[in-house]
Amino acid sequence: MHRIVIVGGGAGGLELATRLGNRLGRSNRVHVTLVDKSATHVWKPLLHEVAVGSLDTNVHQISYAAHSHWNHFTFVQGELTALDRHTKQLKIGPVLETDGIEVLPGRSIEYDTLVLALGSRTHFFGVPGAEEHAITLDSLRQAERLRKRLLHACLRKTAHIWAGESAVVDIAIIGAGATGVELAAELRRMESTFKHFGILAKGPGARLRITLLEAGPRVLPALPLRVSASTHTVLDSMGVSVLVSKAVTGVHATKIELADGQTLPSDVTIWAAGIKAPGVLGALDGIAVNRINQVRVSKSLQSETDENVFALGDCASCVWTAENMVPPRAQAAHQQATFLVKALCARIDGRPLGIFQYKDHGSLVSLGSSTAVGSVAGPSRGGKVFVKGYVAEIIYAALYRKHLMAVSGLRRAAFAIAAHMLGRLLSPRVKLH
Ligand SMILES: Cc1cc2nc3c(=O)[nH]c(=O)nc-3n(C[C@H](O)[C@H](O)[C@H](O)COP(=O)(O)OP(=O)(O)OC[C@H]3O[C@@H](n4cnc5c(N)ncnc54)[C@H](O)[C@@H]3O)c2cc1C
């Protein structure tokens, strides 16, 4: 039986494993295996809500073990550490408990077709102190760490107010791309809830002072000018201090340094500027990567140096137009997963794989409850329509539902969405522990 191994069960990898499992695994034509270092999947665009405590991950996680059973593929937990292309084997590291006790030993897995879908992580660009002192938003563990750091910073400052000291919590977000902007807006939205539950002292003396810093000349540098300008205006009106053309040159425990010599106080620093693919990809036997470790792939998403190895999503470097590469977005990972379902079926049947063509359906940025800004595909071919407000927020919310439907099917997604809504009614609006 042909063995397809997918490494990384994120936005692209989980969808691919699910659809291949149901199409080929169910009829025992192909053995599909998904490898992920975690035991559960959370859709990454939700992580800013996890970090602020407005979304309970217990409700939104998908267990790979159960999901694989329902969708006819095998799940293996572990981290990809090496590849032997000649024997077509991957090496998976041991699974350890948090205190280092081994749960599962390291293993080898054989493949006929390998798909790398390892996503991306934060790029600190070598800024001194950034990796040590700033928190990122590139995994569930980091988002939970940020939530606890925020909670503790607020509680600490609340204790200060009893001693008559300032209870302002300084939060510096470095990078005004979609992640930084959405996090700033979500924090501002949740401030009153923090006060409501006593996490932040009541009264005007206690507040979150949110500063969003961007090295480039505008927020959302990758999105159209109109979306960027509108977002800047909304952030201003929310009381988020937006500083553009400000490069950060150093991060310390309680302050950050800027290239112009200025320093800013910071109780919590979040790094949301730039991505790179996991370092392990750069060390894989004979797989060509670019300078940020992304696997260089052809138009059929095959590695330029090995036709048995494919890559998709954030960890793939794929040409889109003469000037642009396919951007690291959930919609690109979804489109590539859809393409690979067909291409891998064709490969098994000995037919040509076809060519992947990325279609930009636009981008939306959520700016807290009932407002979002963005540009979406319009009626004319290739044209984009500017959207803002409640309509944009509805389209934004639909993206997660679409992901749920793609991986869980219509019936299970409908139950999950109903459960999420009930959960919101029955639980506090912020995770307090
Ligand atoms: C806070 C935030 C907000 C975002 N908002 C949006 C948005 O609104 N719209 C949008 O289009 N995009 C958004 N993105 C980007 C989007 O989430 C990514 O582009 C998308 O998740 C990429 O999908 P992927 O399948 O390539 O990787 P991921 O979804 O990152 O999944 C990678 C998987 O690989 C696993 N993995 C990593 N290394 C290993 C290893 N060595 N061994 C085994 N497993 C491994 C990880 O555990 C993970 O499950 C956002 C990202 C963030 C962080």
PDBQT file of the ligand as one rigid body, heavy atoms in Angstrom, charges set to zero:
ROOT
HETATM    1  C1  LIG A 501      -2.133  35.101  15.921  1.00  0.00    +0.000 C 
HETATM    2  C2  LIG A 501      -2.219  34.747  14.460  1.00  0.00    +0.000 A 
HETATM    3  C3  LIG A 501      -3.284  35.227  13.696  1.00  0.00    +0.000 A 
HETATM    4  C4  LIG A 501      -3.401  34.894  12.341  1.00  0.00    +0.000 A 
HETATM    5  N1  LIG A 501      -4.461  35.362  11.631  1.00  0.00    +0.000 NA
HETATM    6  C5  LIG A 501      -4.620  34.998  10.344  1.00  0.00    +0.000 A 
HETATM    7  C6  LIG A 501      -5.755  35.415   9.595  1.00  0.00    +0.000 A 
HETATM    8  O1  LIG A 501      -6.614  36.139  10.114  1.00  0.00    +0.000 OA
HETATM    9  N2  LIG A 501      -5.876  35.011   8.300  1.00  0.00    +0.000 N 
HETATM   10  C7  LIG A 501      -4.925  34.206   7.705  1.00  0.00    +0.000 A 
HETATM   11  O2  LIG A 501      -5.081  33.854   6.518  1.00  0.00    +0.000 OA
HETATM   12  N3  LIG A 501      -3.844  33.792   8.376  1.00  0.00    +0.000 NA
HETATM   13  C8  LIG A 501      -3.669  34.173   9.680  1.00  0.00    +0.000 A 
HETATM   14  N4  LIG A 501      -2.556  33.746  10.380  1.00  0.00    +0.000 N 
HETATM   15  C9  LIG A 501      -1.558  32.908   9.685  1.00  0.00    +0.000 C 
HETATM   16  C10 LIG A 501      -2.044  31.458   9.649  1.00  0.00    +0.000 C 
HETATM   17  O3  LIG A 501      -2.367  31.028  10.943  1.00  0.00    +0.000 OA
HETATM   18  C11 LIG A 501      -0.968  30.571   9.056  1.00  0.00    +0.000 C 
HETATM   19  O4  LIG A 501      -0.640  31.063   7.782  1.00  0.00    +0.000 OA
HETATM   20  C12 LIG A 501      -1.451  29.129   8.926  1.00  0.00    +0.000 C 
HETATM   21  O5  LIG A 501      -1.789  28.587  10.186  1.00  0.00    +0.000 OA
HETATM   22  C13 LIG A 501      -0.364  28.264   8.270  1.00  0.00    +0.000 C 
HETATM   23  O6  LIG A 501      -0.824  26.957   8.205  1.00  0.00    +0.000 OA
HETATM   24  P1  LIG A 501       0.214  25.753   8.165  1.00  0.00    +0.000 P 
HETATM   25  O7  LIG A 501      -0.590  24.506   7.975  1.00  0.00    +0.000 OA
HETATM   26  O8  LIG A 501       1.298  26.051   7.197  1.00  0.00    +0.000 OA
HETATM   27  O9  LIG A 501       0.925  25.754   9.592  1.00  0.00    +0.000 OA
HETATM   28  P2  LIG A 501       0.348  25.783  11.077  1.00  0.00    +0.000 P 
HETATM   29  O10 LIG A 501      -1.103  26.026  11.095  1.00  0.00    +0.000 OA
HETATM   30  O11 LIG A 501       1.229  26.700  11.832  1.00  0.00    +0.000 OA
HETATM   31  O12 LIG A 501       0.609  24.283  11.581  1.00  0.00    +0.000 OA
HETATM   32  C14 LIG A 501       1.898  23.746  11.692  1.00  0.00    +0.000 C 
HETATM   33  C15 LIG A 501       1.819  22.460  12.505  1.00  0.00    +0.000 C 
HETATM   34  O13 LIG A 501       3.082  21.820  12.464  1.00  0.00    +0.000 OA
HETATM   35  C16 LIG A 501       3.413  21.294  13.746  1.00  0.00    +0.000 C 
HETATM   36  N5  LIG A 501       4.870  21.207  13.820  1.00  0.00    +0.000 N 
HETATM   37  C17 LIG A 501       5.758  22.220  13.766  1.00  0.00    +0.000 A 
HETATM   38  N6  LIG A 501       7.023  21.747  13.826  1.00  0.00    +0.000 NA
HETATM   39  C18 LIG A 501       6.912  20.395  13.911  1.00  0.00    +0.000 A 
HETATM   40  C19 LIG A 501       7.866  19.327  13.963  1.00  0.00    +0.000 A 
HETATM   41  N7  LIG A 501       9.202  19.542  13.940  1.00  0.00    +0.000 N 
HETATM   42  N8  LIG A 501       7.416  18.063  14.035  1.00  0.00    +0.000 NA
HETATM   43  C20 LIG A 501       6.074  17.788  14.054  1.00  0.00    +0.000 A 
HETATM   44  N9  LIG A 501       5.133  18.767  13.992  1.00  0.00    +0.000 NA
HETATM   45  C21 LIG A 501       5.546  20.044  13.902  1.00  0.00    +0.000 A 
HETATM   46  C22 LIG A 501       2.780  22.307  14.701  1.00  0.00    +0.000 C 
HETATM   47  O14 LIG A 501       2.535  21.716  15.979  1.00  0.00    +0.000 OA
HETATM   48  C23 LIG A 501       1.474  22.686  13.975  1.00  0.00    +0.000 C 
HETATM   49  O15 LIG A 501       0.409  21.845  14.354  1.00  0.00    +0.000 OA
HETATM   50  C24 LIG A 501      -2.409  34.077  11.734  1.00  0.00    +0.000 A 
HETATM   51  C25 LIG A 501      -1.332  33.600  12.502  1.00  0.00    +0.000 A 
HETATM   52  C26 LIG A 501      -1.236  33.929  13.844  1.00  0.00    +0.000 A 
HETATM   53  C27 LIG A 501      -0.060  33.398  14.652  1.00  0.00    +0.000 C 
ENDROOT
TORSDOF 0
